Amino acid sequence: MNERGKFGSKLGIVLATAGSAVGLGNIWRFPYMTGQNGGAAFLLLYIGCILLLGVPGMISEFIVGRHGQANAATAYDKLSGGRPWKLVGYLGILTSTIILGFYAVVAGWCCEYLFASLAGRTLGDADYINNYFATFSTNLWRPMLWGVAFIVLTHLVVIRGIRNGIERASKWLMPILFILLLVLVVASCSLPNAMEGVRFLLMPDFSKIDSSTVFEALGQAFFSLSLGTACLCTYASYFSHDTNLLKSASQIALVDTMIAILAGLMIFPAAFSAGVRPDSGPELIFLTLPNVFQQVFGGVPVVAYIVSIMFYALLVFAALTSTISMHEIGTAFFTEELKLPRKKSAWIITTVASVLCVLCAWSVGAFDGLQLFGIPLMGFCDQLTANFMLPLGGMLACLFVGWYIPRQTVWAEFTNDGTKNVPFHRIFLFAVRYLCPICILIIFLHQLGIL
Ligand code: PHE
């Protein structure tokens, strides 16, 4: 397809992949998962999962994508000579569409907060801030309209192919997000009682670790790296021949982890200071951040106003670079595999994700009876994808690369034909053949109570 090779520069594609990884997973999901799983001990497990399982998994998806030069399902199909490995690609497409559905709800919340900040409506005391979220999220229309609008915005970017523009914008906006996060970390740490939050994030209490903490950390690591949806595989199909896969995976993992830790350092001190419980769940950042803006910058209202607008705008942008990648997986698949026009393919994904988004938005708001297995639909989709589908997809990618495709191909892709990373090749093979699949399997079996 002509879209292939759309990404402008070498830096551009790596940035786009980093843009997929860095998003609400880091700034919204990481703090709330850490809050619910006891803090620092969870952070350590998360970092362990990123290093031992995440990086090899990312490289595996990169290898399949770059070698296959096609959307995920077709790439698996090509490399396996028509065996059912194609299903891994299908699994990725399904997973990313479900993620798009509930992720858009949170992206919509960010849009609401952006506009509310513009109108100066988010500043007030802690009670006001709590009520604001409760009133907004239980409204029948607003959360769902924002969510669907966000998916349509993603759709427009995907079909217009203006990703080049987005890439160029990322070069500026991502570093600004980073700097703003640093500013907010300092601001949050200067609040009264903030050190308790820092301790919560950085001083591990190992008694809090149990099998479900490990399970959640694994899910969070994969979610944050966009690993297991075949998204990395689809993006790697646009990589150039001399992209260094090990280096790119390590850089992306490093940036991604740093942003998550900064987000934690921004949220927990402020949460402890404002008396917001760290295990408040998905609304954690929306209950906490307005307090930072208010208390730290409130003395100079213009600064509070500007900082809050900038923050939500950057968050919306970071979310968009991630939703584009989720959308792209299915769109590329329908276009290449079913030979549908790109626009039509994009509409299929947009429609399915929008329906899911509306139901998810209602399940945590207007219709809280919308549950599956006793969990609101939104939480169900989140847990199903992050904790099961992503690790499963990642594990299958490792097994495929480790055991199925010819060693020569893996070697050529991993070392760029013997020019790079040769000493790490054996370690990589060990990781994808044994370490990753066995660890993920053990974590699964343990969680299911079988082991
Ligand atoms: N990694 C993204 C984030 O952290 C979410 C994502 C998951 C993107 C899966 C694509 C695929 O926000």
Boltz pocket constraint, residues with backbone or C-beta under 6 A from the ligand:
constraints:
  - pocket:
      binder: B
      contacts: [[A, 20], [A, 21], [A, 22], [A, 23], [A, 24], [A, 25], [A, 26], [A, 96], [A, 99], [A, 222], [A, 223], [A, 224], [A, 225], [A, 226], [A, 227], [A, 229], [A, 231], [A, 322], [A, 323], [A, 325], [A, 326]]
      max_distance: 6.0
